Amino acid sequence: MQTAVNEEVFADLESIITACDCQLYDISWVKENSHNILRISIISNNGATTLHQCEKVSENISPFLDTKDLSLDSYVLEVSSPGVERILKTLRHFRLSIGEKIHIKLMDKTEIEATLQSANDEGIQVMLESSANQNDKYRDFAYSELKKVKTIFEW
């Protein structure tokens, strides 16, 4: 099974999704119960991602995908929000989650809750919520220090 779309198809999908007032969060191929699934996660530019936006994106990208050779006999297209609590793995994931509260598990097993402030090619900067000292309020972490990072949804 194919595990990624090529850069040209990715860029075209991103353009179509942007035209629908959303941002492309992730693309993944999965196999469930012998079905190939192309799962596309989007984030709305205007707050929470709605079912209507997912339908609109699906309707716009489906004809485009029909013209591309994705090297599969058949597949199911799924368009959805990435969810409110999600694991951050790529620079794109981190950048699209700036401003959100995150839970960080470091390689040394330390666990931290903070707000994601920025992300670049080297790592992330967070704002700690429990820091009494203003100088210790912001911390930088290299990606190599991070074991697992996920967003947190508070009710």
C-alpha positions, 0 to 999 in steps of 0.5 A, spaced: 500 500 500 502 507 498 504 510 504 504 517 502 502 522 496 507 525 492 509 532 493 505 535 487 499 531 489 500 534 496 501 541 494 494 541 489 490 538 495 493 543 499 490 548 494 484 545 494 483 545 501 485 552 502 480 554 497 475 551 502 477 556 507 481 550 511 488 548 512 491 541 511 493 538 517 495 531 515 494 525 510 495 518 511 493 511 508 491 506 512 488 499 511 482 497 515 478 490 514 481 489 508 479 496 505 484 502 503 483 508 506 485 515 504 484 519 511 485 527 510 485 531 516 483 538 516 482 544 520 477 550 519 480 557 519 474 559 522 474 556 529 471 548 530 471 544 523 464 542 522 461 536 518 459 541 512 466 543 511 468 536 511 463 535 506 465 541 502 472 539 502 471 532 500 466 534 494 472 538 492 478 533 492 474 527 490 474 529 482 481 531 483 483 525 486 479 521 480 484 524 475 490 521 479 494 515 479 494 513 486 496 506 485 490 503 488 485 499 485 480 502 490 480 506 496 475 510 501 476 517 502 475 520 509 475 527 510 475 529 518 478 534 523 484 531 526 480 531 533 481 536 539 486 531 542 491 529 537 499 527 537 503 532 534 509 528 530 511 533 524 513 541 524 506 542 520 502 539 526 506 543 531 505 549 527 497 548 526 497 547 534 500 554 536 496 557 542 494 550 544 495 547 551 499 541 550 502 535 554 509 533 553 513 527 555 520 528 555 525 522 553 527 523 560 520 521 562 519 528 565 512 530 563 510 538 562 503 541 561 504 548 557 502 552 551 505 551 545 508 558 543 512 557 536 515 551 532 521 551 527 525 546 524 529 545 530 524 545 536 518 548 540 517 554 545 512 553 550 509 557 556 509 554 562 503 555 566 506 553 573 512 558 573 513 563 579 519 566 576 517 570 569 524 568 567 522 561 567 516 562 564 518 560 557 522 554 555 525 551 549 525 544 547 529 540 541 525 535 537 530 530 540 528 531 547 521 530 546 518 523 546 511 524 545 507 531 545 499 531 544 494 537 545 489 537 551 482 539 551 479 542 557 472 541 558 
